[in-house]
Amino acid sequence: MSDEREFLITRRRKPHYGSDVTTDPQPSSDITPSADPLRVKKQINLFSGVMMTCGVMIGCGIFLTPNMILKVCNNSVGISLVIWIGGGIVATLSTLCYSELAVTIPESGSDYSYLTHAYGPAIGFLMPWVNCLLPTSIAIDALAFAQYAIQPIFPAGGALPQNSVKLLASILVLLVTAINIYSVRLAIRVQTMATLAKFLAIAFVVGGGLYYSGKNPSLALNTFENAFDPGPIEGITFATITNAFYQVMWTYQGWNALCHVTEEVDRPRTVAVASILAVFIITICFVVINVAYLLVLTPTEMSNSTTVALTFAGKLLGNGSWVISLMICIVTFGSVNSSVIQMARVSYVAARNEHLPRILGMLHIHRASPLPAICFNAIPVLVLVWIGEFDTLIDAFGFVSWIFFAFSSASVLVLRHRKPQLPRPFKVPTIIPIMTTIISICFVFIPVISNPHFLYFYALAFFGAGLLVFYIFVHRDWSVPGIEPTTKFCQNLLQVAPEDLD
């Protein structure tokens, strides 16, 4: 390692949060020699961008939530499908807002970067603070992977050994972390292949539904002829609709996936185009897969099932239902991989702005991957896997995510007011960020009102603790004793250095 990169460089550049952003880092070659500028590589094009976003959005949710949504809708097939379509519309509106933010502020980090520029570094700091210590989305997908991987081994309906589930989930997290450490390009290729496998899984479900319907058309005719039967609709209240919509939007989350890796996309406009295309594709897939379930299962069978995909497979394939378990494992594997890619970039960009320890804002000198951030993020994921419960993690993830979505939607308007001089190649009508902000605020308060839980107040207290940490370590610039020699040691051990930016 050269002398220039062997020792910690404490101030390679000024933190650029709050500054006007007009350009993005220039691309470089696949392997970065120590004499060349050390920067992340622009390896994501339109196709891989669509695949990455679809890969994030197609998670375990589409195999876990359809039965809950139908049950909440009082087994009204028509209303449940309307809610799924409505979820796609809300996801599209949110994607449009994030698309304007991505081309206006072409930085990786998604909500962190946007909140920092719009509201200041203190609010922006809360995003990496939560992601670093509560990476619930990765833990959720890892546990789902382990549950479906182990389930075929045990008798149907039997309790799964939780230690085995958590051990397998931990192995998955370590494997995906190793892939991302080894090569960013490999991680992107794995993500693309996993997403293609997800589409094959959806095609299998849809094809199986059509095959079963061809053999037994009376079931489908009866289900969809009575889709808007007034009987079930009369029992639906506003509270039940909002609860169902909340579950649907948890399934749709992931539309801002490319915003986390903007600096690794060939050009900022690709972020907007790929994200919008992906949400359109996913909306169609989610509606079609729900229809496929109902071609095989009656509304009552579907709503009473705790694992609708396995119930579907059991009726369609009998003893071959393990095929669905395998497909869900592939789906969740891809979701874990994409989440690792995203979360590491949030920590990396925050550390680059000196909001987190500077070692996390460094790149491997040969692979140009944010190796320290990837390794660091795996630790709290493993902790959550072993101490967290699946349902509790889902509740925490949804509540916290919608708080950030509300702030990010509003930041479209804030940035237009505070920084009108920034170039905006893509600009959404003003009514869209207003609508998405209101919707996001509603989703923050819906679970608090309908099902109060100490977890929500714990999350708010966690935000308060984050602001205190920011004040002490960032605003007051209080240094932890021994941080410099520790950073130098880790830098030499991991062969990392700060990124070269103009």
C-alpha angles and dihedrals in degrees: 000000000000121000090247091064101028094081132048114269104208099195114025089155142339117278105262100208111131093019125119110271115211106145139038129221115279121249122257138189126288095255117042115212114208092251094056126077110282108229140139114270125247096231101141118092131175095280097046089043092056090045092050094049093045089047091056095045095047098070137135090292096083089056095044109035108047092081092048092050093049090048092050088050089058091251091298104152094193096051092046092053090047089054091050090052090046089053090055090051092051090047089051092051091049091048090054090055092049090047091059090047092049095054092041095049106027095193130119118244100073111210092015093060095042095047091047093054094041104041106013136264096292094064092039090053091064091070098061089035091061095037094051097048102028108034090164098158093063092045091050094053093043092053091046089052091051094047094052093042093054099036098081089058094061130059116275112271093013122131115260120231102253095206090058091048092051093045092053091045089053092050089052092051091050092047094051090045090054091051092052092047093050097052138347089208091053090050090052091048091049088050092051092050092046091051092050088051089051091055089049089053090052090047089051092053092046092045091048091050092051091047092051091045090053090056095042109023095161092075094055093043092052092046098049098035087061095038092121097034105161092222098073092035092059090061093055117103132190090255092055092048093051091047091051091047090052090055092047093051091052087058092049096049116121101068090124094055096118092050087070091060102032093135090057094052117096091242135353093246089063088064091060097043096044093046094051092046091049094051091049091051093046094049090056091046094050094049093046094048090052089052089050091054089053092050088066105026130051115236089254093051091048097048093046094052118097092198104032095181092057092045088051092050093046092056093042102039106016107201090009093072089110086082089073091049089054092050093049089051089055090048094051092043089059091047092053091049093050092046091052089052092050101043094048090056092053091053091043095052092044091052090046087059089048093249092120131029108303094235088071090059095060132100131218105261094230106028097035090219123139090247099166092049092049092050094044094050092055092065100066090041090059090047092052091047091057100040103028130088119223098236093043091052091052092052092048093046094051095047095048095042094055091052089059092042089055092051093045094049090051091047089071088068094037093054092047088056099039100037109023090154094070113106113252111191087173121039127175125211111271093242091066099063089042091054095045092048091053092046092049092050089051090052089052093056100035096079092040092055100036098041114012112204133175087234092074092053089045088056091053090049088050089056090051091051089051091055090050092051090049092052094050103039104027110024096036091033094222109177123216110236111257095016095123098055090041091053091047091050093049091046093055093041095052096034094233134145138182116278118261107239130167 
